[in-house]
Amino acid sequence: MRRLLLALGVLALLGGIALVLTFRAAALPLTALPAFKAPVARGPDGMTLAALPTGSMLSGASFAYRGGSGGDRTFAMGGILVHHPRGDLLIDAGFGRNIDQHVAKSNFVVRQLATYTKGTPIVDQLAAAHIDVHQLMGVVVTHAHWDHTSGLDDMRGVPVLVQQKELDFIRSGDLATELVRGFGDLSYKVYGFPSGPYLGFEESYDVFGDGSVVIVSAGGHTPGSVIPFVTLPDGRRYAFVGDIVWQREGYEIPAERPWLARRLADKDDDRVRTVVVRLHMLKERFPDLIIVPAHDSRVWDTLPRLGR
């Protein structure tokens, strides 16, 4: 019995050491981008974008990327409004009016990790700017986790744009999608990727047909994760990468999340690594590309705001 207990103790110790080591700094190996021609399209006159912050959470940098340190950081929560002459498009929905109830009804992991501060829900920000949420042409969901979909509860009837893989994920019964699944049958609008490769990604969907908003399939974090690229009339190009990385160091180093964070958040580690390295290489090739992790407050603070 003593030998058994000793063996179990040694295994537990080794497991703990192995877990700690996954938090140590480690850069991902670089790989070349697939060959492609840089897109030259720009958004039409009058096109704009605005960040709509809806709250925040505290989390450690050590949990966001390998080698992270410095205590807690403020993680942004919100959505992005893209105004286009052919219609207004929202990217993610952030915290909704009922975020307290949403968290209270969520699984144990969410309840334990969600140390959050509420802001102004997107529907109320839009109303203050005299924008009718029901006039939106749709909400592009980068992925279906609770902190990106809570606001959909306030937008019943607005089309929710998802690729089929993510809708299947929502309907699969996975705990990670229990919140949005609990909203019932939202006005899902499934899109495909008929527009071919884009910036090194295998497939894309050119929403307006003018190159101003192009959604690429990313996968990894969830099966149907996507990255919308938005190009404004002045040539500024943004990549809204959702949770492929949580903080900008993820693509700058580039570094993946520690093992524990990956187990809680990601569905396909290898695919996430591929996309993280691809973002790093894109930034190397196009230094002016503005990569926006969904939860990096430092990046969000540089984005335009509605009404400014």
N, C-alpha and C positions, 0 to 999 in steps of 0.2 A: 504493500500500500504506500509506504514511504517513497519507494522508487517511482511509483505512478504519479504521486503528487509532485515529486521533484521534476519528473519529466514534463508534467503539465505546466509547472512553474517556469521551466526553461523555455518551453514553447511560447508561453505568454510573454515572457521577456523578449524573446527574439521577434515575436510578432509586433510588440510595441516599438522596438528599435526600427524594424522595417517600416512601420507606419510613420515614425518621426522622420526617417530618411526621405520619404516622399514629399516632405515639405521643404527640403533643401533646394537651393538654387540649382537649376539644370535647364540649359537652353535646348530647344528642339533642333535636330539636324536640319540644315537647309536643303531644299531641293529647287531646281530651276522651274520657273513658270512654263506652262505649255506655250507654244508659239501662238501669237495672235497679233492682229493689227489693233492699235489703240483707237477706240471710238472717238469720233470728232463731233458728234451731235451735241447741241446745247439746248437748253430749255427755251420755250417761246417767251417773248416779251410779256411781262406781267407775272411770270411764274415766281413764286416765293416759297420759303419753308419757314416754319416756326416751331420751336420746342414748347411742349405743354407739360411742364412738370406737375405731377400729382401727389408727390410725397417722397419719402426717402426711407432708407433702412441703414442700420449700422452693421458692418461686418468687417472682419479683419482682412488686411491685405494678404496675410499668410494663407488665407483660405481661398483667395482669388487667383493666385498664380504662384508657382514654385519659386521660392526665394523671397516672397513678399514679407515685409516687416513694417514696423512703425505703428502698431496698434490699430484701432478701429478707423475705418473710413466711412464716409457718407456715400451710400449707394443710391443713385438717382432712380426714380420710378416715374414713368410718364409715357407720352406719345409724341409723335411728330406730325404736324399738319402741313401737307403739301398743297399749295394753291396753284392750280393749273387752269388756263382759260377754258379747258373742256370739263372741269370739275374738280372738286376738292377731295383729297385722299388723305386718310389718316393711317399712320404706321404705328401699330400697337395702341392699347387702350388704357394702360396704366391702372392706378387705383380708382375704383368707382365710388359712388356715394355710399355703398353698403360694404365697404372694405372691412369694417369691424366684424360684421356678421359673416363675411366670406372667410376671414381668418379663423373665427371661432368654430366654423363648421368644417374646417380643413383637417387633414390628417395630422398625426402627432408631430412629424418632422417639421411641417410648416408652422405649426403653433409654437414650437420651441425656437425656431430660427427667426420668426417674423417680429423682430424688435423694430417697429416702424413708426414713422411720423406721418400724419395725414396732411395733404395739401388740398388744393382745389381740384375737384374732378374735371375731366375734360369737357363734359357736357355743360358745366357751369362756366368754364372759361370761354367756350364757344358762344354761349348765350350772352355773356358780357360783351362779346365782340360782335353781337348781332348776327351770328351764324347759326342757322338752324341745323342741328345735328342730323336731322332726317333728310337734309339736302346733300349730305355727303355721298359721293359715288361709291364709297366703300371704306372698310377698315382692313388694311393688310396686316395680318398677324404674323410676326416673325416666327413665333412658335406659341404653343398653347398652354404654357405654364400660368399659374394663378396671377402672378404679378404683372403679366402682360394682357390679361383678359378680364380682370375684375370690372373694368369700365364698360365692357360689352353689356353688362347687366343694365346699364342706363341707355343703351342704344338699340333697343329692340326694333327690328324692322330695317335697320341699316345693313346693307350687304357686308358679310364677313368673308374676305377673300383668303382662301387657303388652297394649297395644293392637295391632291387626293391623299398623299401619304400622311399629311398632318390631320386631315379629317378622319382617316382610318384610325390614327393614333388617338384622337379624341374619343372615338366611339369604341375603342378597344377595352375600356374599363381600367386602364392604367391609372394608378393613384395620382400621378402627376397632372392628369387632366380632369380630376373629379370636379373642380370648381366650374369650369366652362361647360362640362357635360351636365352639371346640375342646372344650367340655365335652359335646358331643353333644346328644342330644335331651332336654333338661331337661323338667320337668313344666310346660310352658307352659300358662297358662290365659288365653285371649284374652277381653277384655271390650270392650264397646261403650260408647256415651255416650247412654243413653236418658233422662237426667234433666234435659235442657234446659240453657239458659244458666245461668251461675253467676258472680257478681262480675265481670261484664263479659266473661267468656270464653264462646265460642260454644256449647260443649257440655261436658257433665259426666257423671260416674258417681257416684251416691250409694251408696257401698259397703254400708252397713248399713241404708239407707233411713230414717235418722233425722237426716241432715244433719251428723253428727259427723265423717265422713271423706268428702270429696268430691274426686274426681280430675278435673282439667280437662285437655283436650288443649292443649298449648302449641306443640310443633313447633319448628323452627328449628335448635336445637343439633343434634338428630338428627331424622329425620322423625317419630318417634313419641314425642318428649319429652313428659312430663306434669308437672303440679304437683299434688301432693296437699295439700288444705287440711284441717287438723285442728282441730276446735273442742272444747275441754274443758268439763266441767260448769260451771266458774266463768266461762265466756264467753271465755276467752283463745282467740284464733284464730291458728293458725300456717299459713304457706305455705312448703312445702318445695320450693324452686324448682330443685333440681338444679343444673345448670351454665348456666342461662339467664344468670346472672351468677356470677362466681367470688368476688367480694368485695362487701360491702354498698354501697360507693361506686357500683357499677354501677347500682343502682336509685335510690340517693339523688341522684346528680348530675342526671339519669341519663346514663350513658356506655357506649358499646359497647367491646368489646375492640379493641386495635390490629389493623391489617390482618393482620400475620403470625399473631397468635393466632387470628384468625377463620379464616384459611386452614387452619390446623392442626386447628381444633376444630369449627367450625360448618358446617352444611350449607346453611342459608338465612339469609343476613345480614338480609334485609328482615324476615323473620318474627321473628328474635331482637330486632331493634330495636323492633318492634311490641310484643312481650311485655315488654321492659325498660321501655318508656315506660308501659305499662299497669300494671306493678307500682309504678312511681313514683307514678302517679296514684291507685292504690288506697291507698298509704301516706298520701298527702295527704288522701284522703277518710276513711280509717280509721286514725288515728295509732296505735291500739293493736294493729293487725295486726303480727304478728311474722314478718318475712320472713327465711327461713333459707337463704342460699346453701350449697350442699353443702360448700364448702371454706373458709368464713370462720371461722377458729378463734375470733375475737373473739365471734362470735354463738354458736358452739357452746359456749363457756365459760359462757354464761348459761342453757343448757338444763338441765332436770332430768337426773339420772343414775340409772341402775338401782340400786335399793336405798337411795337417799337419800330 
